Amino acid sequence: MEKIRQLTACGLSGVILREKDLEEVRYRALAAQVMETCGQSGVLCILHSFHRVAAELGAPVHLPMPVLREMSEKERSAFEIMGASCHSVDEAREAQALGCTYITAGHVFATDCKKGLAPRGTGFLREVCEAVNIPVYGIGGIGAGNIAEVQRAGAKGACVMSGAMTCADPERYVAELRSAAMETPGGKYKNEIQT
């Protein structure tokens, strides 16, 4: 929790709480804590996968495509903010058609989270951004050295995980991401970095 406190104090726009190995009851307890921490800093907390927990706690939700597909229209319509993880243009279009208000697209660059899988690249990200009318956030292997490429591909923002959760100095880490993004034309990332 301390790392979450440090990161939210840096003014991120949001935190997606992804803990896929937890049972629902343990996830709910953790979600309540993280939502409180995020709320203290005015940071949006988006719950991942556990849509029933998100609905119960009144939180936004981010879903894997298989979970999104299984939800009823009534379940989906309960969320003002609902996102999905997309790995193809077709999935992006499907997520939008199912009511998502944003999506993540990736993995854009090589990342330890997807060892052995080739990154999809910024060309893929550009195609996804052009295929939908909802915000797209690049994900996968993104850091200060390549965040500008994500922006140039048309993404609204970027999601980071490993770098944020393992950095020694969260304030510096977030500042470097923002600085690298703001150096590009439009500089539209200053408030669109999520962990």
C-alpha positions as CSV (number, residue, x, y, z in Angstrom):
1,M,0.0,0.0,0.0
2,E,2.9,2.4,0.6
3,K,3.9,2.4,-3.1
4,I,0.3,3.2,-4.0
5,R,0.3,6.0,-1.5
6,Q,3.5,7.4,-2.9
7,L,2.3,7.1,-6.5
8,T,-1.1,8.7,-5.9
9,A,0.5,11.6,-4.2
10,C,2.3,12.3,-7.5
11,G,-1.1,13.2,-9.1
12,L,-1.7,10.3,-11.4
13,S,-5.0,10.4,-13.2
14,G,-5.9,6.9,-12.2
15,V,-4.9,3.5,-10.8
16,I,-6.2,0.3,-12.2
17,L,-6.1,-2.3,-9.4
18,R,-5.2,-5.6,-11.1
19,E,-4.8,-8.5,-8.7
20,K,-5.9,-11.5,-10.8
21,D,-4.6,-14.1,-8.4
22,L,-6.8,-13.0,-5.5
23,E,-10.1,-14.5,-4.5
24,E,-13.0,-12.1,-4.8
25,V,-13.5,-11.6,-1.1
26,R,-9.8,-10.7,-0.6
27,Y,-9.9,-8.5,-3.7
28,R,-12.9,-6.6,-2.3
29,A,-11.0,-5.9,0.9
30,L,-7.9,-4.7,-0.9
31,A,-10.1,-2.6,-3.4
32,A,-11.7,-0.8,-0.5
33,Q,-8.3,0.2,0.9
34,V,-6.9,1.3,-2.4
35,M,-10.1,3.2,-3.3
36,E,-9.7,5.1,0.0
37,T,-6.0,5.8,-0.6
38,C,-6.8,7.0,-4.2
39,G,-9.7,9.1,-2.9
40,Q,-7.4,11.0,-0.5
41,S,-5.3,12.2,-3.4
42,G,-8.2,12.7,-5.8
43,V,-7.0,9.8,-8.0
44,L,-9.5,7.6,-9.9
45,C,-9.4,4.0,-8.8
46,I,-10.5,1.5,-11.4
47,L,-11.1,-2.0,-10.3
48,H,-10.0,-4.8,-12.7
49,S,-11.9,-8.0,-13.6
50,F,-14.2,-8.2,-10.5
51,H,-17.1,-6.4,-12.0
52,R,-19.5,-7.4,-9.2
53,V,-17.1,-5.9,-6.6
54,A,-16.8,-2.8,-8.7
55,A,-20.6,-2.4,-8.9
56,E,-21.0,-3.0,-5.2
57,L,-18.4,-0.4,-4.3
58,G,-19.5,2.1,-7.0
59,A,-16.2,2.0,-8.8
60,P,-15.3,2.1,-12.4
61,V,-14.2,-1.2,-13.9
62,H,-11.6,-2.5,-16.4
63,L,-12.2,-5.9,-17.9
64,P,-10.5,-8.6,-20.0
65,M,-12.5,-9.2,-23.2
66,P,-13.8,-12.6,-22.2
67,V,-15.3,-11.2,-19.0
68,L,-16.8,-8.2,-20.9
69,R,-18.4,-10.6,-23.4
70,E,-20.0,-12.7,-20.6
71,M,-21.6,-9.7,-18.9
72,S,-25.2,-8.9,-19.5
73,E,-26.2,-5.6,-21.0
74,K,-27.7,-4.7,-17.6
75,E,-24.4,-5.4,-15.9
76,R,-22.4,-3.4,-18.4
77,S,-24.8,-0.4,-18.2
78,A,-24.3,-0.1,-14.5
79,F,-20.9,1.5,-15.1
80,E,-20.3,5.1,-16.0
81,I,-16.7,4.3,-16.7
82,M,-15.9,0.8,-18.1
83,G,-12.7,-0.2,-20.0
84,A,-11.3,-3.3,-21.6
85,S,-7.9,-4.7,-22.5
86,C,-7.7,-5.1,-26.3
87,H,-5.1,-6.9,-28.3
88,S,-6.5,-6.4,-31.8
89,V,-8.5,-3.8,-33.9
90,D,-11.4,-6.2,-33.9
91,E,-11.4,-6.4,-30.1
92,A,-11.2,-2.6,-29.8
93,R,-14.3,-2.2,-32.0
94,E,-16.1,-4.9,-30.1
95,A,-15.3,-3.3,-26.7
96,Q,-16.6,0.0,-28.0
97,A,-19.8,-1.7,-29.3
98,L,-20.3,-3.3,-25.9
99,G,-20.3,0.0,-24.2
100,C,-16.7,0.6,-23.1
101,T,-15.8,4.2,-22.4
102,Y,-12.1,3.7,-23.0
103,I,-9.7,0.8,-23.8
104,T,-6.1,-0.2,-23.3
105,A,-4.2,-1.5,-26.3
106,G,-1.1,-3.5,-26.2
107,H,1.3,-4.7,-25.4
108,V,3.0,-2.0,-27.4
109,F,6.7,-2.6,-26.4
110,A,8.6,-5.6,-25.0
111,T,7.8,-6.1,-21.3
112,D,8.6,-8.6,-18.6
113,C,4.9,-9.0,-18.0
114,K,4.6,-10.7,-21.5
115,K,7.9,-12.6,-21.7
116,G,8.4,-14.4,-24.9
117,L,5.6,-12.5,-26.7
118,A,6.5,-10.1,-29.5
119,P,5.3,-6.6,-28.9
120,R,2.6,-5.3,-31.2
121,G,4.3,-2.0,-31.8
122,T,3.1,1.6,-32.4
123,G,1.7,0.7,-35.8
124,F,-0.8,-1.6,-34.1
125,L,-1.6,1.2,-31.5
126,R,-2.2,3.7,-34.3
127,E,-4.6,1.3,-36.1
128,V,-6.5,0.8,-32.8
129,C,-6.7,4.5,-32.2
130,E,-8.0,5.1,-35.7
131,A,-10.6,2.3,-35.4
132,V,-12.6,3.6,-32.4
133,N,-14.1,6.8,-31.1
134,I,-13.3,6.2,-27.4
135,P,-10.0,7.0,-25.7
136,V,-7.2,4.5,-26.2
137,Y,-4.4,4.1,-23.6
138,G,-1.2,2.3,-24.7
139,I,0.1,-0.4,-22.4
140,G,3.1,-2.6,-22.2
141,G,6.8,-1.7,-21.8
142,I,6.1,2.1,-21.7
143,G,8.5,4.4,-19.9
144,A,10.0,7.9,-20.3
145,G,12.1,6.7,-23.2
146,N,9.2,5.7,-25.4
147,I,6.1,7.4,-24.1
148,A,6.3,10.1,-26.9
149,E,5.9,7.3,-29.5
150,V,2.7,6.2,-27.8
151,Q,1.4,9.8,-28.0
152,R,2.4,10.1,-31.7
153,A,0.4,7.0,-32.4
154,G,-2.7,8.8,-31.3
155,A,-3.2,7.3,-27.8
156,K,-4.9,9.5,-25.2
157,G,-2.5,8.3,-22.5
158,A,-0.4,5.4,-21.2
159,C,-0.6,2.8,-18.5
160,V,2.5,1.8,-16.7
161,M,3.0,-1.0,-14.2
162,S,6.4,-2.5,-13.6
163,G,8.3,0.7,-13.7
164,A,5.9,2.5,-11.4
165,M,5.7,-0.4,-8.9
166,T,9.5,-1.0,-8.7
167,C,10.9,2.5,-8.9
168,A,12.9,3.8,-6.0
169,D,11.5,7.4,-6.3
170,P,7.9,7.5,-7.5
171,E,7.8,11.4,-7.7
172,R,10.8,11.4,-10.0
173,Y,9.5,8.5,-12.1
174,V,6.2,10.2,-12.7
175,A,7.9,13.6,-13.4
176,E,10.1,12.0,-16.0
177,L,7.2,10.4,-17.7
178,R,5.3,13.7,-17.8
179,S,8.4,15.6,-19.0
180,A,9.0,13.1,-21.8
181,A,5.4,13.2,-22.9
182,M,5.0,17.0,-22.7
183,E,8.1,17.4,-24.9
184,T,6.1,16.1,-27.8
185,P,3.7,18.1,-30.0
186,G,0.5,18.6,-28.0
187,G,2.0,17.3,-24.8
188,K,-1.4,15.8,-23.8
189,Y,-0.1,13.3,-21.2
190,K,0.5,15.5,-18.2
191,N,-2.6,14.2,-16.5
192,E,-3.1,10.9,-18.4
193,I,-0.6,8.5,-16.8
194,Q,-2.1,5.5,-15.0
195,T,-0.5,2.7,-13.1
